[in-house]
Amino acid sequence: AKAVLQLKNEREKARRKLEQLDSALSALAGLGESSGKVGRAQTLGMKPRVMSAAARKRIAAAQRARWAKWKAARRSK
């Protein structure tokens, strides 16, 4: 009878500990949640940079030239 009483006491302690852990987990769960937004936050007051079509064409052409040079160097090896 004494052993049964001890086991019931241990079970009650374990139940209380589980409740504490559950409440701690639920409190921490709210801290790590994101707002659903992904990406870089935009600074207030600053406008996004806009690139002209001509500038994009120049940059694309320069990148194609770099790739062509790199591929030519790889073929010659």
N, CA, C and O of each residue as an XYZ file, in Angstrom:
308
protein
N       0.829     -1.191      0.000
C       0.000      0.000      0.000
C       0.870      1.250      0.000
O       0.545      2.246     -0.647
N       1.980      1.188      0.734
C       2.876      2.345      0.795
C       3.518      2.604     -0.573
O       3.700      3.755     -0.971
N       3.859      1.527     -1.286
C       4.474      1.657     -2.607
C       3.489      2.277     -3.593
O       3.874      3.098     -4.425
N       2.226      1.888     -3.502
C       1.202      2.435     -4.392
C       1.030      3.926     -4.134
O       0.909      4.711     -5.075
N       1.019      4.314     -2.882
C       0.888      5.726     -2.520
C       2.074      6.536     -3.042
O       1.905      7.651     -3.535
N       3.275      5.964     -2.928
C       4.477      6.643     -3.440
C       4.387      6.836     -4.952
O       4.717      7.903     -5.471
N       3.933      5.787     -5.658
C       3.812      5.881     -7.111
C       2.782      6.938     -7.517
O       2.991      7.668     -8.486
N       1.679      7.020     -6.784
C       0.669      8.040     -7.084
C       1.231      9.443     -6.868
O       0.948     10.357     -7.644
N       2.025      9.610     -5.814
C       2.658     10.906     -5.558
C       3.626     11.273     -6.676
O       3.669     12.420     -7.119
N       4.401     10.294     -7.128
C       5.354     10.533     -8.226
C       4.613     10.900     -9.508
O       5.040     11.779    -10.257
N       3.488     10.207     -9.752
C       2.697     10.504    -10.948
C       2.162     11.936    -10.890
O       2.164     12.636    -11.903
N       1.710     12.372     -9.729
C       1.194     13.729     -9.563
C       2.298     14.767     -9.777
O       2.064     15.805    -10.396
N       3.499     14.486     -9.264
C       4.639     15.396     -9.483
C       4.959     15.501    -10.973
O       5.201     16.588    -11.498
N       4.955     14.341    -11.642
C       5.259     14.322    -13.072
C       4.197     15.094    -13.858
O       4.531     15.806    -14.806
N       2.915     14.961    -13.475
C       1.839     15.671    -14.152
C       2.004     17.180    -13.997
O       1.807     17.929    -14.954
N       2.367     17.630    -12.788
C       2.578     19.061    -12.553
C       3.758     19.580    -13.368
O       3.711     20.674    -13.932
N       4.815     18.774    -13.418
C       5.997     19.166    -14.192
C       5.646     19.281    -15.677
O       6.098     20.204    -16.354
N       4.835     18.339    -16.184
C       4.414     18.395    -17.582
C       3.596     19.654    -17.861
O       3.758     20.275    -18.912
N       2.734     20.031    -16.946
C       1.956     21.255    -17.123
C       2.865     22.476    -17.188
O       2.641     23.380    -17.993
N       3.886     22.500    -16.345
C       4.839     23.617    -16.368
C       5.575     23.671    -17.703
O       5.744     24.736    -18.297
N       6.009     22.492    -18.161
C       6.728     22.441    -19.437
C       5.827     22.864    -20.594
O       6.262     23.586    -21.491
N       4.574     22.416    -20.574
C       3.641     22.801    -21.633
C       3.419     24.308    -21.657
O       3.381     24.916    -22.727
N       3.273     24.906    -20.486
C       3.063     26.355    -20.462
C       4.317     27.101    -20.918
O       4.220     28.133    -21.583
N       5.491     26.581    -20.561
C       6.733     27.213    -21.019
C       6.866     27.100    -22.536
O       7.270     28.054    -23.201
N       6.527     25.933    -23.079
C       6.604     25.747    -24.527
C       5.634     26.665    -25.258
O       5.988     27.250    -26.282
N       4.431     26.796    -24.751
C       3.470     27.662    -25.431
C       3.904     29.124    -25.357
O       3.651     29.893    -26.284
N       4.554     29.510    -24.265
C       5.052     30.885    -24.161
C       6.185     31.122    -25.150
O       6.259     32.180    -25.774
N       7.060     30.146    -25.292
C       8.191     30.292    -26.212
C       7.760     30.179    -27.664
O       8.396     30.763    -28.541
N       6.701     29.443    -27.932
C       6.258     29.256    -29.314
C       5.882     30.587    -29.950
O       6.099     30.772    -31.147
N       5.333     31.502    -29.195
C       4.942     32.795    -29.739
C       6.121     33.680    -30.073
O       5.995     34.592    -30.890
N       7.272     33.430    -29.457
C       8.438     34.280    -29.692
C       9.083     34.021    -31.037
O       9.586     34.957    -31.658
N       9.086     32.778    -31.510
C       9.811     32.436    -32.726
C       9.002     32.540    -33.992
O       9.545     32.341    -35.078
N       7.713     32.847    -33.894
C       6.889     32.896    -35.088
C       7.196     34.147    -35.890
O       7.428     35.224    -35.342
N       7.191     33.972    -37.220
C       7.428     35.123    -38.084
C       6.092     35.730    -38.473
O       5.039     35.122    -38.285
N       6.147     36.910    -39.004
C       4.928     37.607    -39.391
C       4.429     37.143    -40.751
O       3.400     37.626    -41.222
N       5.138     36.216    -41.392
C       4.739     35.730    -42.698
C       5.425     36.462    -43.832
O       5.362     36.020    -44.979
N       6.074     37.565    -43.535
C       6.767     38.317    -44.569
C       8.154     37.727    -44.757
O       8.838     37.383    -43.794
N       8.552     37.619    -46.010
C       9.856     37.056    -46.316
C      10.635     38.085    -47.109
O      10.077     38.780    -47.959
N      11.908     38.181    -46.835
C      12.739     39.092    -47.600
C      13.279     40.207    -46.734
O      13.134     40.206    -45.511
N      13.900     41.147    -47.397
C      14.529     42.256    -46.703
C      13.501     43.327    -46.359
O      12.647     43.660    -47.182
N      13.578     43.850    -45.184
C      12.674     44.929    -44.794
C      13.110     46.212    -45.487
O      14.303     46.503    -45.580
N      12.156     46.964    -45.963
C      12.484     48.211    -46.649
C      12.592     49.325    -45.624
O      11.739     49.471    -44.748
N      13.646     50.099    -45.748
C      13.870     51.209    -44.835
C      12.839     52.295    -45.106
O      12.559     52.626    -46.258
N      12.287     52.835    -44.052
C      11.288     53.883    -44.206
C      11.921     55.134    -44.799
O      13.037     55.512    -44.445
N      11.198     55.759    -45.695
C      11.657     57.012    -46.260
C      12.565     56.859    -47.462
O      12.866     57.852    -48.125
N      13.011     55.654    -47.767
C      13.896     55.469    -48.915
C      13.113     54.849    -50.065
O      12.340     53.911    -49.868
N      13.318     55.377    -51.257
C      12.657     54.827    -52.428
C      13.507     53.679    -52.969
O      14.731     53.704    -52.841
N      12.875     52.679    -53.569
C      13.665     51.591    -54.153
C      14.459     52.103    -55.353
O      14.033     53.028    -56.045
N      15.586     51.505    -55.582
C      16.414     51.921    -56.721
C      15.774     51.424    -58.010
O      15.321     50.283    -58.096
N      15.745     52.279    -58.985
C      15.161     51.930    -60.271
C      16.272     51.988    -61.306
O      17.038     52.950    -61.362
N      16.349     50.941    -62.127
C      17.385     50.884    -63.148
C      16.718     51.017    -64.518
O      15.688     50.395    -64.778
N      17.300     51.816    -65.372
C      16.722     52.009    -66.701
C      16.928     50.755    -67.544
O      17.783     49.920    -67.246
N      16.136     50.643    -68.589
C      16.251     49.498    -69.488
C      17.623     49.480    -70.155
O      18.200     48.412    -70.363
N      18.142     50.649    -70.487
C      19.463     50.732    -71.127
C      20.551     50.232    -70.178
O      21.472     49.528    -70.594
N      20.442     50.596    -68.910
C      21.434     50.143    -67.933
C      21.367     48.626    -67.773
O      22.400     47.962    -67.678
N      20.147     48.077    -67.744
C      20.012     46.619    -67.640
C      20.625     45.929    -68.847
O      21.263     44.885    -68.712
N      20.433     46.513    -70.036
C      21.015     45.931    -71.254
C      22.535     45.952    -71.193
O      23.182     44.971    -71.560
N      23.117     47.068    -70.731
C      24.579     47.160    -70.619
C      25.110     46.115    -69.650
O      26.098     45.440    -69.937
N      24.456     45.984    -68.507
C      24.906     45.020    -67.493
C      24.783     43.596    -68.031
O      25.684     42.781    -67.835
N      23.668     43.289    -68.711
C      23.472     41.953    -69.269
C      24.527     41.646    -70.329
O      25.055     40.535    -70.382
N      24.832     42.635    -71.173
C      25.844     42.429    -72.213
C      27.217     42.195    -71.592
O      27.972     41.340    -72.054
N      27.538     42.946    -70.553
C      28.831     42.764    -69.887
C      28.912     41.380    -69.247
O      29.966     40.747    -69.281
N      27.815     40.907    -68.667
C      27.821     39.579    -68.056
C      27.956     38.496    -69.121
O      28.675     37.517    -68.922
N      27.270     38.666    -70.252
C      27.417     37.685    -71.341
C      28.858     37.647    -71.832
O      29.383     36.575    -72.131
N      29.502     38.811    -71.917
C      30.903     38.863    -72.347
C      31.796     38.147    -71.341
O      32.713     37.423    -71.730
N      31.534     38.345    -70.046
C      32.335     37.646    -69.026
C      32.174     36.137    -69.148
O      33.155     35.397    -69.076
N      30.918     35.674    -69.337
C      30.688     34.241    -69.483
C      31.390     33.701    -70.729
O      31.994     32.630    -70.686
N      31.312     34.436    -71.832
C      31.949     33.986    -73.071
C      33.455     33.859    -72.874
O      34.061     32.886    -73.322
N      34.056     34.834    -72.208
C      35.493     34.797    -71.934
C      35.833     33.594    -71.058
O      36.827     32.910    -71.302
N      35.009     33.333    -70.036
C      35.260     32.217    -69.115
C      35.118     30.884    -69.841
O      35.928     29.977    -69.649
N      34.080     30.768    -70.682
C      33.864     29.516    -71.419
C      34.978     29.283    -72.436
O      35.410     28.146    -72.631
N      35.446     30.350    -73.085
C      36.534     30.214    -74.054
C      37.805     29.750    -73.354
O      38.548     28.926    -73.888
N      38.051     30.275    -72.165
C      39.240     29.867    -71.415
C      39.135     28.403    -71.011
O      40.146     27.701    -70.990
N      37.946     27.932    -70.694
C      37.761     26.530    -70.297
C      37.936     25.595    -71.488
O      38.453     24.489    -71.329
N      37.506     26.028    -72.696
C      37.634     25.186    -73.888
C      39.092     25.034    -74.302
O      39.493     23.980    -74.795
N      39.875     26.068    -74.105
C      41.265     26.035    -74.560
C      42.145     25.174    -73.659
O      43.254     24.813    -74.055
N      41.684     24.843    -72.472
C      42.499     24.031    -71.550
C      42.481     22.579    -71.918
O      43.114     21.764    -71.246
